[in-house]
C-alpha cells in the first residue's frame, strides 16, 4: 500500500445524522451529519462529517469536495462540503 494523491472530490454514497455523540469532544456539536463519500478518482468510500448542510437535508449522489480543519500543527480533520461547481 502507498499514499496516492486524490482530487478530493466525490459523491455522497450514504449519510446519517448524529443526535447523540459517543465522544465527549463532539457532544456540543450534535446534531451533525456524517457522510460516506465515494471518491471520483478511486473506488474508495471515505467517511467524514458533512458541513454546511442542515441535518436531514443531505442527498445521496450530491457532489462534495474535501476540506481539512487544522486542530493542531500535527492533526487535521477531514470534512466534506457540497461542491457548488459540480452540483
N, CA, C and O atoms as a Maestro MAE file, in Angstrom:
{
 s_m_m2io_version
 :::
 2.0.0
}

f_m_ct {
 s_m_title
 :::
 protein
 m_atom[348] {
  # First column is atom index #
  i_m_mmod_type
  r_m_x_coord
  r_m_y_coord
  r_m_z_coord
  i_m_residue_number
  s_m_chain_name
  s_m_pdb_residue_name
  s_m_pdb_atom_name
  i_m_atomic_number
  :::
  1 25 0.840 -1.172 0.000 1 A "UNK " " N  " 7
  2 3 0.000 0.000 0.000 1 A "UNK " " CA " 6
  3 2 0.883 1.233 0.000 1 A "UNK " " C  " 6
  4 15 2.003 1.222 0.511 1 A "UNK " " O  " 8
  5 25 0.349 2.299 -0.589 2 A "UNK " " N  " 7
  6 3 1.101 3.551 -0.653 2 A "UNK " " CA " 6
  7 2 0.127 4.720 -0.662 2 A "UNK " " C  " 6
  8 15 -1.017 4.576 -1.092 2 A "UNK " " O  " 8
  9 25 0.576 5.870 -0.189 3 A "UNK " " N  " 7
  10 3 -0.217 7.084 -0.253 3 A "UNK " " CA " 6
  11 2 -0.278 7.548 -1.698 3 A "UNK " " C  " 6
  12 15 0.740 7.568 -2.390 3 A "UNK " " O  " 8
  13 25 -1.458 7.919 -2.155 4 A "UNK " " N  " 7
  14 3 -1.650 8.408 -3.511 4 A "UNK " " CA " 6
  15 2 -2.516 9.660 -3.449 4 A "UNK " " C  " 6
  16 15 -3.576 9.641 -2.824 4 A "UNK " " O  " 8
  17 25 -2.088 10.743 -4.084 5 A "UNK " " N  " 7
  18 3 -2.910 11.965 -4.066 5 A "UNK " " CA " 6
  19 2 -4.271 11.741 -4.727 5 A "UNK " " C  " 6
  20 15 -4.401 10.969 -5.677 5 A "UNK " " O  " 8
  21 25 -5.270 12.429 -4.205 6 A "UNK " " N  " 7
  22 3 -6.617 12.367 -4.748 6 A "UNK " " CA " 6
  23 2 -7.082 13.789 -5.047 6 A "UNK " " C  " 6
  24 15 -6.591 14.750 -4.453 6 A "UNK " " O  " 8
  25 25 -8.025 13.914 -5.963 7 A "UNK " " N  " 7
  26 3 -8.601 15.219 -6.267 7 A "UNK " " CA " 6
  27 2 -9.456 15.733 -5.105 7 A "UNK " " C  " 6
  28 15 -9.748 16.926 -5.021 7 A "UNK " " O  " 8
  29 25 -9.856 14.816 -4.206 8 A "UNK " " N  " 7
  30 3 -10.650 15.224 -3.052 8 A "UNK " " CA " 6
  31 2 -12.096 15.531 -3.381 8 A "UNK " " C  " 6
  32 15 -12.746 16.327 -2.704 8 A "UNK " " O  " 8
  33 25 -12.597 14.888 -4.435 9 A "UNK " " N  " 7
  34 3 -13.990 15.082 -4.832 9 A "UNK " " CA " 6
  35 2 -14.688 13.720 -4.914 9 A "UNK " " C  " 6
  36 15 -14.055 12.686 -5.124 9 A "UNK " " O  " 8
  37 25 -15.999 13.757 -4.744 10 A "UNK " " N  " 7
  38 3 -16.767 12.531 -4.846 10 A "UNK " " CA " 6
  39 2 -18.239 12.820 -4.711 10 A "UNK " " C  " 6
  40 15 -18.669 13.970 -4.797 10 A "UNK " " O  " 8
  41 25 -19.024 11.757 -4.496 11 A "UNK " " N  " 7
  42 3 -20.465 11.893 -4.317 11 A "UNK " " CA " 6
  43 2 -20.883 11.172 -3.042 11 A "UNK " " C  " 6
  44 15 -20.270 10.187 -2.632 11 A "UNK " " O  " 8
  45 25 -21.934 11.685 -2.433 12 A "UNK " " N  " 7
  46 3 -22.435 11.065 -1.205 12 A "UNK " " CA " 6
  47 2 -23.010 9.698 -1.544 12 A "UNK " " C  " 6
  48 15 -23.921 9.583 -2.365 12 A "UNK " " O  " 8
  49 25 -22.472 8.661 -0.905 13 A "UNK " " N  " 7
  50 3 -22.913 7.280 -1.077 13 A "UNK " " CA " 6
  51 2 -24.036 6.970 -0.084 13 A "UNK " " C  " 6
  52 15 -25.027 6.327 -0.427 13 A "UNK " " O  " 8
  53 25 -23.857 7.443 1.153 14 A "UNK " " N  " 7
  54 3 -24.864 7.310 2.206 14 A "UNK " " CA " 6
  55 2 -24.535 8.324 3.291 14 A "UNK " " C  " 6
  56 15 -23.448 8.900 3.305 14 A "UNK " " O  " 8
  57 25 -25.478 8.537 4.195 15 A "UNK " " N  " 7
  58 3 -25.253 9.506 5.270 15 A "UNK " " CA " 6
  59 2 -26.172 9.199 6.442 15 A "UNK " " C  " 6
  60 15 -27.136 8.444 6.316 15 A "UNK " " O  " 8
  61 25 -25.858 9.797 7.582 16 A "UNK " " N  " 7
  62 3 -26.694 9.690 8.766 16 A "UNK " " CA " 6
  63 2 -26.539 10.963 9.579 16 A "UNK " " C  " 6
  64 15 -25.499 11.621 9.528 16 A "UNK " " O  " 8
  65 25 -27.565 11.303 10.320 17 A "UNK " " N  " 7
  66 3 -27.488 12.443 11.223 17 A "UNK " " CA " 6
  67 2 -27.294 11.918 12.639 17 A "UNK " " C  " 6
  68 15 -28.030 11.046 13.102 17 A "UNK " " O  " 8
  69 25 -26.298 12.460 13.311 18 A "UNK " " N  " 7
  70 3 -25.954 12.054 14.678 18 A "UNK " " CA " 6
  71 2 -26.640 13.000 15.656 18 A "UNK " " C  " 6
  72 15 -26.462 14.216 15.591 18 A "UNK " " O  " 8
  73 25 -27.422 12.428 16.556 19 A "UNK " " N  " 7
  74 3 -28.108 13.220 17.570 19 A "UNK " " CA " 6
  75 2 -27.518 13.027 18.960 19 A "UNK " " C  " 6
  76 15 -27.778 13.810 19.874 19 A "UNK " " O  " 8
  77 25 -26.720 11.972 19.105 20 A "UNK " " N  " 7
  78 3 -26.119 11.679 20.409 20 A "UNK " " CA " 6
  79 2 -24.700 11.188 20.161 20 A "UNK " " C  " 6
  80 15 -24.491 10.064 19.706 20 A "UNK " " O  " 8
  81 25 -23.736 12.034 20.463 21 A "UNK " " N  " 7
  82 3 -22.347 11.696 20.189 21 A "UNK " " CA " 6
  83 2 -21.810 10.698 21.204 21 A "UNK " " C  " 6
  84 15 -22.120 10.771 22.393 21 A "UNK " " O  " 8
  85 25 -21.012 9.782 20.723 22 A "UNK " " N  " 7
  86 3 -20.355 8.825 21.617 22 A "UNK " " CA " 6
  87 2 -19.032 9.376 22.129 22 A "UNK " " C  " 6
  88 15 -18.393 8.760 22.982 22 A "UNK " " O  " 8
  89 25 -18.618 10.522 21.620 23 A "UNK " " N  " 7
  90 3 -17.353 11.156 22.023 23 A "UNK " " CA " 6
  91 2 -17.656 12.471 22.728 23 A "UNK " " C  " 6
  92 15 -18.378 13.306 22.184 23 A "UNK " " O  " 8
  93 25 -17.122 12.668 23.920 24 A "UNK " " N  " 7
  94 3 -17.392 13.920 24.629 24 A "UNK " " CA " 6
  95 2 -16.897 15.158 23.878 24 A "UNK " " C  " 6
  96 15 -17.438 16.249 24.054 24 A "UNK " " O  " 8
  97 25 -15.871 14.989 23.041 25 A "UNK " " N  " 7
  98 3 -15.326 16.114 22.282 25 A "UNK " " CA " 6
  99 2 -16.344 16.687 21.285 25 A "UNK " " C  " 6
  100 15 -16.247 17.852 20.901 25 A "UNK " " O  " 8
  101 25 -17.313 15.873 20.869 26 A "UNK " " N  " 7
  102 3 -18.285 16.291 19.863 26 A "UNK " " CA " 6
  103 2 -19.691 16.469 20.439 26 A "UNK " " C  " 6
  104 15 -20.632 16.721 19.686 26 A "UNK " " O  " 8
  105 25 -19.850 16.346 21.739 27 A "UNK " " N  " 7
  106 3 -21.175 16.413 22.366 27 A "UNK " " CA " 6
  107 2 -21.875 17.740 22.101 27 A "UNK " " C  " 6
  108 15 -23.095 17.767 21.935 27 A "UNK " " O  " 8
  109 25 -21.135 18.832 22.057 28 A "UNK " " N  " 7
  110 3 -21.746 20.145 21.827 28 A "UNK " " CA " 6
  111 2 -22.087 20.380 20.357 28 A "UNK " " C  " 6
  112 15 -22.749 21.367 20.035 28 A "UNK " " O  " 8
  113 25 -21.652 19.498 19.464 29 A "UNK " " N  " 7
  114 3 -21.875 19.675 18.024 29 A "UNK " " CA " 6
  115 2 -23.159 19.044 17.508 29 A "UNK " " C  " 6
  116 15 -23.571 19.335 16.385 29 A "UNK " " O  " 8
  117 25 -23.806 18.187 18.298 30 A "UNK " " N  " 7
  118 3 -24.996 17.479 17.813 30 A "UNK " " CA " 6
  119 2 -26.157 18.445 17.634 30 A "UNK " " C  " 6
  120 15 -26.281 19.390 18.414 30 A "UNK " " O  " 8
  121 25 -27.012 18.245 16.636 31 A "UNK " " N  " 7
  122 3 -26.918 17.194 15.627 31 A "UNK " " CA " 6
  123 2 -25.938 17.583 14.519 31 A "UNK " " C  " 6
  124 15 -25.796 18.758 14.181 31 A "UNK " " O  " 8
  125 25 -25.268 16.573 13.962 32 A "UNK " " N  " 7
  126 3 -24.396 16.780 12.807 32 A "UNK " " CA " 6
  127 2 -24.538 15.591 11.868 32 A "UNK " " C  " 6
  128 15 -25.007 14.520 12.255 32 A "UNK " " O  " 8
  129 25 -24.123 15.807 10.628 33 A "UNK " " N  " 7
  130 3 -24.293 14.779 9.606 33 A "UNK " " CA " 6
  131 2 -22.956 14.154 9.259 33 A "UNK " " C  " 6
  132 15 -21.973 14.852 9.011 33 A "UNK " " O  " 8
  133 25 -22.931 12.830 9.245 34 A "UNK " " N  " 7
  134 3 -21.775 12.069 8.779 34 A "UNK " " CA " 6
  135 2 -22.114 11.525 7.400 34 A "UNK " " C  " 6
  136 15 -23.182 10.947 7.198 34 A "UNK " " O  " 8
  137 25 -21.207 11.712 6.458 35 A "UNK " " N  " 7
  138 3 -21.420 11.223 5.099 35 A "UNK " " CA " 6
  139 2 -20.329 10.237 4.711 35 A "UNK " " C  " 6
  140 15 -19.160 10.428 5.044 35 A "UNK " " O  " 8
  141 25 -20.713 9.197 4.018 36 A "UNK " " N  " 7
  142 3 -19.765 8.280 3.399 36 A "UNK " " CA " 6
  143 2 -19.732 8.662 1.927 36 A "UNK " " C  " 6
  144 15 -20.751 8.619 1.239 36 A "UNK " " O  " 8
  145 25 -18.542 9.038 1.451 37 A "UNK " " N  " 7
  146 3 -18.391 9.578 0.103 37 A "UNK " " CA " 6
  147 2 -17.598 8.618 -0.766 37 A "UNK " " C  " 6
  148 15 -16.552 8.113 -0.361 37 A "UNK " " O  " 8
  149 25 -18.111 8.372 -1.971 38 A "UNK " " N  " 7
  150 3 -17.394 7.577 -2.964 38 A "UNK " " CA " 6
  151 2 -16.527 8.538 -3.775 38 A "UNK " " C  " 6
  152 15 -17.043 9.422 -4.460 38 A "UNK " " O  " 8
  153 25 -15.220 8.362 -3.696 39 A "UNK " " N  " 7
  154 3 -14.301 9.249 -4.399 39 A "UNK " " CA " 6
  155 2 -14.477 9.131 -5.906 39 A "UNK " " C  " 6
  156 15 -14.804 8.063 -6.421 39 A "UNK " " O  " 8
  157 25 -14.254 10.244 -6.609 40 A "UNK " " N  " 7
  158 3 -14.409 10.237 -8.065 40 A "UNK " " CA " 6
  159 2 -13.214 9.633 -8.785 40 A "UNK " " C  " 6
  160 15 -13.341 9.180 -9.922 40 A "UNK " " O  " 8
  161 25 -12.051 9.622 -8.133 41 A "UNK " " N  " 7
  162 3 -10.857 9.129 -8.824 41 A "UNK " " CA " 6
  163 2 -10.324 7.791 -8.305 41 A "UNK " " C  " 6
  164 15 -9.329 7.282 -8.821 41 A "UNK " " O  " 8
  165 25 -10.974 7.221 -7.294 42 A "UNK " " N  " 7
  166 3 -10.584 5.906 -6.765 42 A "UNK " " CA " 6
  167 2 -11.838 5.179 -6.308 42 A "UNK " " C  " 6
  168 15 -12.789 5.833 -5.879 42 A "UNK " " O  " 8
  169 25 -11.879 3.855 -6.384 43 A "UNK " " N  " 7
  170 3 -13.042 3.112 -5.896 43 A "UNK " " CA " 6
  171 2 -12.968 2.933 -4.377 43 A "UNK " " C  " 6
  172 15 -12.833 1.817 -3.873 43 A "UNK " " O  " 8
  173 25 -13.058 4.045 -3.669 44 A "UNK " " N  " 7
  174 3 -12.897 4.049 -2.217 44 A "UNK " " CA " 6
  175 2 -14.040 4.834 -1.591 44 A "UNK " " C  " 6
  176 15 -14.464 5.856 -2.131 44 A "UNK " " O  " 8
  177 25 -14.542 4.358 -0.447 45 A "UNK " " N  " 7
  178 3 -15.544 5.069 0.335 45 A "UNK " " CA " 6
  179 2 -14.859 5.704 1.533 45 A "UNK " " C  " 6
  180 15 -14.125 5.034 2.260 45 A "UNK " " O  " 8
  181 25 -15.099 7.013 1.746 46 A "UNK " " N  " 7
  182 3 -14.412 7.750 2.805 46 A "UNK " " CA " 6
  183 2 -15.455 8.435 3.696 46 A "UNK " " C  " 6
  184 15 -16.209 9.284 3.220 46 A "UNK " " O  " 8
  185 25 -15.505 8.073 4.985 47 A "UNK " " N  " 7
  186 3 -16.452 8.713 5.894 47 A "UNK " " CA " 6
  187 2 -15.857 9.971 6.533 47 A "UNK " " C  " 6
  188 15 -14.670 10.019 6.859 47 A "UNK " " O  " 8
  189 25 -16.702 10.980 6.703 48 A "UNK " " N  " 7
  190 3 -16.312 12.201 7.424 48 A "UNK " " CA " 6
  191 2 -17.559 13.044 7.625 48 A "UNK " " C  " 6
  192 15 -18.607 12.771 7.040 48 A "UNK " " O  " 8
  193 25 -17.437 14.058 8.446 49 A "UNK " " N  " 7
  194 3 -18.555 14.961 8.702 49 A "UNK " " CA " 6
  195 2 -18.872 15.781 7.454 49 A "UNK " " C  " 6
  196 15 -17.971 16.194 6.723 49 A "UNK " " O  " 8
  197 25 -20.161 16.011 7.222 50 A "UNK " " N  " 7
  198 3 -20.626 16.858 6.134 50 A "UNK " " CA " 6
  199 2 -21.024 18.198 6.745 50 A "UNK " " C  " 6
  200 15 -21.893 18.251 7.614 50 A "UNK " " O  " 8
  201 25 -20.395 19.271 6.297 51 A "UNK " " N  " 7
  202 3 -20.671 20.592 6.864 51 A "UNK " " CA " 6
  203 2 -21.413 21.467 5.862 51 A "UNK " " C  " 6
  204 15 -21.297 21.290 4.649 51 A "UNK " " O  " 8
  205 25 -22.175 22.411 6.395 52 A "UNK " " N  " 7
  206 3 -22.898 23.352 5.549 52 A "UNK " " CA " 6
  207 2 -24.211 22.821 5.018 52 A "UNK " " C  " 6
  208 15 -24.827 23.443 4.152 52 A "UNK " " O  " 8
  209 25 -24.647 21.682 5.524 53 A "UNK " " N  " 7
  210 3 -25.917 21.078 5.117 53 A "UNK " " CA " 6
  211 2 -26.716 20.814 6.391 53 A "UNK " " C  " 6
  212 15 -26.208 20.210 7.336 53 A "UNK " " O  " 8
  213 25 -27.957 21.265 6.410 54 A "UNK " " N  " 7
  214 3 -28.802 21.081 7.588 54 A "UNK " " CA " 6
  215 2 -29.027 19.591 7.856 54 A "UNK " " C  " 6
  216 15 -29.071 18.795 6.918 54 A "UNK " " O  " 8
  217 25 -29.168 19.208 9.127 55 A "UNK " " N  " 7
  218 3 -29.482 17.814 9.428 55 A "UNK " " CA " 6
  219 2 -30.713 17.363 8.643 55 A "UNK " " C  " 6
  220 15 -31.684 18.109 8.513 55 A "UNK " " O  " 8
  221 25 -30.666 16.174 8.138 56 A "UNK " " N  " 7
  222 3 -31.719 15.533 7.346 56 A "UNK " " CA " 6
  223 2 -31.871 16.119 5.945 56 A "UNK " " C  " 6
  224 15 -32.799 15.744 5.228 56 A "UNK " " O  " 8
  225 25 -30.978 17.035 5.532 57 A "UNK " " N  " 7
  226 3 -31.088 17.638 4.203 57 A "UNK " " CA " 6
  227 2 -30.080 17.080 3.204 57 A "UNK " " C  " 6
  228 15 -30.111 17.450 2.030 57 A "UNK " " O  " 8
  229 25 -29.192 16.201 3.645 58 A "UNK " " N  " 7
  230 3 -28.216 15.607 2.729 58 A "UNK " " CA " 6
  231 2 -28.941 14.727 1.713 58 A "UNK " " C  " 6
  232 15 -30.012 14.187 1.993 58 A "UNK " " O  " 8
  233 25 -28.343 14.592 0.539 59 A "UNK " " N  " 7
  234 3 -28.947 13.761 -0.509 59 A "UNK " " CA " 6
  235 2 -27.881 12.856 -1.137 59 A "UNK " " C  " 6
  236 15 -26.792 13.309 -1.489 59 A "UNK " " O  " 8
  237 25 -28.216 11.582 -1.269 60 A "UNK " " N  " 7
  238 3 -27.327 10.639 -1.932 60 A "UNK " " CA " 6
  239 2 -27.096 11.106 -3.360 60 A "UNK " " C  " 6
  240 15 -28.034 11.516 -4.044 60 A "UNK " " O  " 8
  241 25 -25.845 11.044 -3.811 61 A "UNK " " N  " 7
  242 3 -25.492 11.468 -5.157 61 A "UNK " " CA " 6
  243 2 -25.006 12.902 -5.254 61 A "UNK " " C  " 6
  244 15 -24.528 13.316 -6.310 61 A "UNK " " O  " 8
  245 25 -25.117 13.674 -4.172 62 A "UNK " " N  " 7
  246 3 -24.646 15.057 -4.174 62 A "UNK " " CA " 6
  247 2 -23.135 15.099 -4.323 62 A "UNK " " C  " 6
  248 15 -22.424 14.339 -3.665 62 A "UNK " " O  " 8
  249 25 -22.639 15.980 -5.183 63 A "UNK " " N  " 7
  250 3 -21.188 16.157 -5.354 63 A "UNK " " CA " 6
  251 2 -20.627 16.938 -4.171 63 A "UNK " " C  " 6
  252 15 -21.178 17.960 -3.763 63 A "UNK " " O  " 8
  253 25 -19.522 16.437 -3.631 64 A "UNK " " N  " 7
  254 3 -18.867 17.082 -2.490 64 A "UNK " " CA " 6
  255 2 -17.373 17.164 -2.729 64 A "UNK " " C  " 6
  256 15 -16.823 16.482 -3.594 64 A "UNK " " O  " 8
  257 25 -16.728 18.012 -1.945 65 A "UNK " " N  " 7
  258 3 -15.279 18.103 -2.008 65 A "UNK " " CA " 6
  259 2 -14.707 18.108 -0.601 65 A "UNK " " C  " 6
  260 15 -15.366 18.528 0.350 65 A "UNK " " O  " 8
  261 25 -13.478 17.637 -0.480 66 A "UNK " " N  " 7
  262 3 -12.807 17.514 0.810 66 A "UNK " " CA " 6
  263 2 -12.241 18.850 1.253 66 A "UNK " " C  " 6
  264 15 -11.756 19.647 0.449 66 A "UNK " " O  " 8
  265 25 -12.318 19.066 2.550 67 A "UNK " " N  " 7
  266 3 -11.665 20.192 3.216 67 A "UNK " " CA " 6
  267 2 -11.037 19.643 4.490 67 A "UNK " " C  " 6
  268 15 -11.365 18.544 4.937 67 A "UNK " " O  " 8
  269 25 -10.138 20.417 5.061 68 A "UNK " " N  " 7
  270 3 -9.462 19.987 6.282 68 A "UNK " " CA " 6
  271 2 -9.484 21.098 7.314 68 A "UNK " " C  " 6
  272 15 -9.282 22.268 6.989 68 A "UNK " " O  " 8
  273 25 -9.730 20.723 8.558 69 A "UNK " " N  " 7
  274 3 -9.659 21.643 9.685 69 A "UNK " " CA " 6
  275 2 -8.412 21.286 10.488 69 A "UNK " " C  " 6
  276 15 -8.276 20.161 10.968 69 A "UNK " " O  " 8
  277 25 -7.512 22.244 10.629 70 A "UNK " " N  " 7
  278 3 -6.292 22.019 11.406 70 A "UNK " " CA " 6
  279 2 -6.601 22.211 12.885 70 A "UNK " " C  " 6
  280 15 -6.919 23.314 13.327 70 A "UNK " " O  " 8
  281 25 -6.503 21.113 13.648 71 A "UNK " " N  " 7
  282 3 -6.735 21.179 15.085 71 A "UNK " " CA " 6
  283 2 -5.472 21.571 15.832 71 A "UNK " " C  " 6
  284 15 -5.508 22.336 16.796 71 A "UNK " " O  " 8
  285 25 -4.353 21.030 15.364 72 A "UNK " " N  " 7
  286 3 -3.024 21.354 15.898 72 A "UNK " " CA " 6
  287 2 -2.087 21.335 14.695 72 A "UNK " " C  " 6
  288 15 -2.508 20.953 13.604 72 A "UNK " " O  " 8
  289 25 -0.833 21.735 14.862 73 A "UNK " " N  " 7
  290 3 0.102 21.640 13.733 73 A "UNK " " CA " 6
  291 2 0.289 20.212 13.214 73 A "UNK " " C  " 6
  292 15 0.698 20.019 12.069 73 A "UNK " " O  " 8
  293 25 -0.005 19.218 14.041 74 A "UNK " " N  " 7
  294 3 0.183 17.820 13.649 74 A "UNK " " CA " 6
  295 2 -1.111 17.099 13.280 74 A "UNK " " C  " 6
  296 15 -1.063 16.039 12.657 74 A "UNK " " O  " 8
  297 25 -2.266 17.653 13.654 75 A "UNK " " N  " 7
  298 3 -3.532 16.940 13.488 75 A "UNK " " CA " 6
  299 2 -4.524 17.786 12.694 75 A "UNK " " C  " 6
  300 15 -4.798 18.936 13.037 75 A "UNK " " O  " 8
  301 25 -5.059 17.188 11.620 76 A "UNK " " N  " 7
  302 3 -6.105 17.815 10.813 76 A "UNK " " CA " 6
  303 2 -7.260 16.835 10.661 76 A "UNK " " C  " 6
  304 15 -7.048 15.625 10.574 76 A "UNK " " O  " 8
  305 25 -8.480 17.359 10.629 77 A "UNK " " N  " 7
  306 3 -9.664 16.531 10.424 77 A "UNK " " CA " 6
  307 2 -10.251 16.785 9.046 77 A "UNK " " C  " 6
  308 15 -10.434 17.932 8.639 77 A "UNK " " O  " 8
  309 25 -10.542 15.712 8.339 78 A "UNK " " N  " 7
  310 3 -11.218 15.781 7.051 78 A "UNK " " CA " 6
  311 2 -12.689 16.064 7.276 78 A "UNK " " C  " 6
  312 15 -13.289 15.534 8.210 78 A "UNK " " O  " 8
  313 25 -13.279 16.901 6.421 79 A "UNK " " N  " 7
  314 3 -14.728 17.053 6.374 79 A "UNK " " CA " 6
  315 2 -15.126 17.317 4.929 79 A "UNK " " C  " 6
  316 15 -14.291 17.672 4.097 79 A "UNK " " O  " 8
  317 25 -16.424 17.139 4.640 80 A "UNK " " N  " 7
  318 3 -16.948 17.322 3.285 80 A "UNK " " CA " 6
  319 2 -17.815 18.555 3.227 80 A "UNK " " C  " 6
  320 15 -18.485 18.895 4.202 80 A "UNK " " O  " 8
  321 25 -17.811 19.242 2.067 81 A "UNK " " N  " 7
  322 3 -18.728 20.347 1.770 81 A "UNK " " CA " 6
  323 2 -19.310 20.103 0.382 81 A "UNK " " C  " 6
  324 15 -18.690 19.447 -0.455 81 A "UNK " " O  " 8
  325 25 -20.501 20.635 0.149 82 A "UNK " " N  " 7
  326 3 -21.113 20.499 -1.165 82 A "UNK " " CA " 6
  327 2 -20.242 21.233 -2.183 82 A "UNK " " C  " 6
  328 15 -19.819 22.366 -1.957 82 A "UNK " " O  " 8
  329 25 -19.982 20.568 -3.304 83 A "UNK " " N  " 7
  330 3 -19.151 21.125 -4.375 83 A "UNK " " CA " 6
  331 2 -20.060 21.927 -5.301 83 A "UNK " " C  " 6
  332 15 -20.663 21.374 -6.220 83 A "UNK " " O  " 8
  333 25 -20.154 23.228 -5.054 84 A "UNK " " N  " 7
  334 3 -21.052 24.082 -5.838 84 A "UNK " " CA " 6
  335 2 -20.716 24.074 -7.321 84 A "UNK " " C  " 6
  336 15 -21.611 24.232 -8.151 84 A "UNK " " O  " 8
  337 25 -19.443 23.895 -7.676 85 A "UNK " " N  " 7
  338 3 -19.044 23.896 -9.080 85 A "UNK " " CA " 6
  339 2 -19.558 22.665 -9.813 85 A "UNK " " C  " 6
  340 15 -19.732 22.707 -11.031 85 A "UNK " " O  " 8
  341 25 -19.806 21.567 -9.098 86 A "UNK " " N  " 7
  342 3 -20.237 20.323 -9.720 86 A "UNK " " CA " 6
  343 2 -21.730 20.043 -9.561 86 A "UNK " " C  " 6
  344 15 -22.268 19.167 -10.238 86 A "UNK " " O  " 8
  345 25 -22.402 20.773 -8.680 87 A "UNK " " N  " 7
  346 3 -23.830 20.497 -8.414 87 A "UNK " " CA " 6
  347 2 -24.729 21.033 -9.492 87 A "UNK " " C  " 6
  348 15 -25.948 20.881 -9.412 87 A "UNK " " O  " 8
  :::
 }
 m_bond[347] {
  # First column is bond index #
  i_m_from
  i_m_to
  i_m_order
  :::
  1 1 2 1
  2 2 3 1
  3 3 4 2
  4 3 5 1
  5 5 6 1
  6 6 7 1
  7 7 8 2
  8 7 9 1
  9 9 10 1
  10 10 11 1
  11 11 12 2
  12 11 13 1
  13 13 14 1
  14 14 15 1
  15 15 16 2
  16 15 17 1
  17 17 18 1
  18 18 19 1
  19 19 20 2
  20 19 21 1
  21 21 22 1
  22 22 23 1
  23 23 24 2
  24 23 25 1
  25 25 26 1
  26 26 27 1
  27 27 28 2
  28 27 29 1
  29 29 30 1
  30 30 31 1
  31 31 32 2
  32 31 33 1
  33 33 34 1
  34 34 35 1
  35 35 36 2
  36 35 37 1
  37 37 38 1
  38 38 39 1
  39 39 40 2
  40 39 41 1
  41 41 42 1
  42 42 43 1
  43 43 44 2
  44 43 45 1
  45 45 46 1
  46 46 47 1
  47 47 48 2
  48 47 49 1
  49 49 50 1
  50 50 51 1
  51 51 52 2
  52 51 53 1
  53 53 54 1
  54 54 55 1
  55 55 56 2
  56 55 57 1
  57 57 58 1
  58 58 59 1
  59 59 60 2
  60 59 61 1
  61 61 62 1
  62 62 63 1
  63 63 64 2
  64 63 65 1
  65 65 66 1
  66 66 67 1
  67 67 68 2
  68 67 69 1
  69 69 70 1
  70 70 71 1
  71 71 72 2
  72 71 73 1
  73 73 74 1
  74 74 75 1
  75 75 76 2
  76 75 77 1
  77 77 78 1
  78 78 79 1
  79 79 80 2
  80 79 81 1
  81 81 82 1
  82 82 83 1
  83 83 84 2
  84 83 85 1
  85 85 86 1
  86 86 87 1
  87 87 88 2
  88 87 89 1
  89 89 90 1
  90 90 91 1
  91 91 92 2
  92 91 93 1
  93 93 94 1
  94 94 95 1
  95 95 96 2
  96 95 97 1
  97 97 98 1
  98 98 99 1
  99 99 100 2
  100 99 101 1
  101 101 102 1
  102 102 103 1
  103 103 104 2
  104 103 105 1
  105 105 106 1
  106 106 107 1
  107 107 108 2
  108 107 109 1
  109 109 110 1
  110 110 111 1
  111 111 112 2
  112 111 113 1
  113 113 114 1
  114 114 115 1
  115 115 116 2
  116 115 117 1
  117 117 118 1
  118 118 119 1
  119 119 120 2
  120 119 121 1
  121 121 122 1
  122 122 123 1
  123 123 124 2
  124 123 125 1
  125 125 126 1
  126 126 127 1
  127 127 128 2
  128 127 129 1
  129 129 130 1
  130 130 131 1
  131 131 132 2
  132 131 133 1
  133 133 134 1
  134 134 135 1
  135 135 136 2
  136 135 137 1
  137 137 138 1
  138 138 139 1
  139 139 140 2
  140 139 141 1
  141 141 142 1
  142 142 143 1
  143 143 144 2
  144 143 145 1
  145 145 146 1
  146 146 147 1
  147 147 148 2
  148 147 149 1
  149 149 150 1
  150 150 151 1
  151 151 152 2
  152 151 153 1
  153 153 154 1
  154 154 155 1
  155 155 156 2
  156 155 157 1
  157 157 158 1
  158 158 159 1
  159 159 160 2
  160 159 161 1
  161 161 162 1
  162 162 163 1
  163 163 164 2
  164 163 165 1
  165 165 166 1
  166 166 167 1
  167 167 168 2
  168 167 169 1
  169 169 170 1
  170 170 171 1
  171 171 172 2
  172 171 173 1
  173 173 174 1
  174 174 175 1
  175 175 176 2
  176 175 177 1
  177 177 178 1
  178 178 179 1
  179 179 180 2
  180 179 181 1
  181 181 182 1
  182 182 183 1
  183 183 184 2
  184 183 185 1
  185 185 186 1
  186 186 187 1
  187 187 188 2
  188 187 189 1
  189 189 190 1
  190 190 191 1
  191 191 192 2
  192 191 193 1
  193 193 194 1
  194 194 195 1
  195 195 196 2
  196 195 197 1
  197 197 198 1
  198 198 199 1
  199 199 200 2
  200 199 201 1
  201 201 202 1
  202 202 203 1
  203 203 204 2
  204 203 205 1
  205 205 206 1
  206 206 207 1
  207 207 208 2
  208 207 209 1
  209 209 210 1
  210 210 211 1
  211 211 212 2
  212 211 213 1
  213 213 214 1
  214 214 215 1
  215 215 216 2
  216 215 217 1
  217 217 218 1
  218 218 219 1
  219 219 220 2
  220 219 221 1
  221 221 222 1
  222 222 223 1
  223 223 224 2
  224 223 225 1
  225 225 226 1
  226 226 227 1
  227 227 228 2
  228 227 229 1
  229 229 230 1
  230 230 231 1
  231 231 232 2
  232 231 233 1
  233 233 234 1
  234 234 235 1
  235 235 236 2
  236 235 237 1
  237 237 238 1
  238 238 239 1
  239 239 240 2
  240 239 241 1
  241 241 242 1
  242 242 243 1
  243 243 244 2
  244 243 245 1
  245 245 246 1
  246 246 247 1
  247 247 248 2
  248 247 249 1
  249 249 250 1
  250 250 251 1
  251 251 252 2
  252 251 253 1
  253 253 254 1
  254 254 255 1
  255 255 256 2
  256 255 257 1
  257 257 258 1
  258 258 259 1
  259 259 260 2
  260 259 261 1
  261 261 262 1
  262 262 263 1
  263 263 264 2
  264 263 265 1
  265 265 266 1
  266 266 267 1
  267 267 268 2
  268 267 269 1
  269 269 270 1
  270 270 271 1
  271 271 272 2
  272 271 273 1
  273 273 274 1
  274 274 275 1
  275 275 276 2
  276 275 277 1
  277 277 278 1
  278 278 279 1
  279 279 280 2
  280 279 281 1
  281 281 282 1
  282 282 283 1
  283 283 284 2
  284 283 285 1
  285 285 286 1
  286 286 287 1
  287 287 288 2
  288 287 289 1
  289 289 290 1
  290 290 291 1
  291 291 292 2
  292 291 293 1
  293 293 294 1
  294 294 295 1
  295 295 296 2
  296 295 297 1
  297 297 298 1
  298 298 299 1
  299 299 300 2
  300 299 301 1
  301 301 302 1
  302 302 303 1
  303 303 304 2
  304 303 305 1
  305 305 306 1
  306 306 307 1
  307 307 308 2
  308 307 309 1
  309 309 310 1
  310 310 311 1
  311 311 312 2
  312 311 313 1
  313 313 314 1
  314 314 315 1
  315 315 316 2
  316 315 317 1
  317 317 318 1
  318 318 319 1
  319 319 320 2
  320 319 321 1
  321 321 322 1
  322 322 323 1
  323 323 324 2
  324 323 325 1
  325 325 326 1
  326 326 327 1
  327 327 328 2
  328 327 329 1
  329 329 330 1
  330 330 331 1
  331 331 332 2
  332 331 333 1
  333 333 334 1
  334 334 335 1
  335 335 336 2
  336 335 337 1
  337 337 338 1
  338 338 339 1
  339 339 340 2
  340 339 341 1
  341 341 342 1
  342 342 343 1
  343 343 344 2
  344 343 345 1
  345 345 346 1
  346 346 347 1
  347 347 348 2
  :::
 }
}
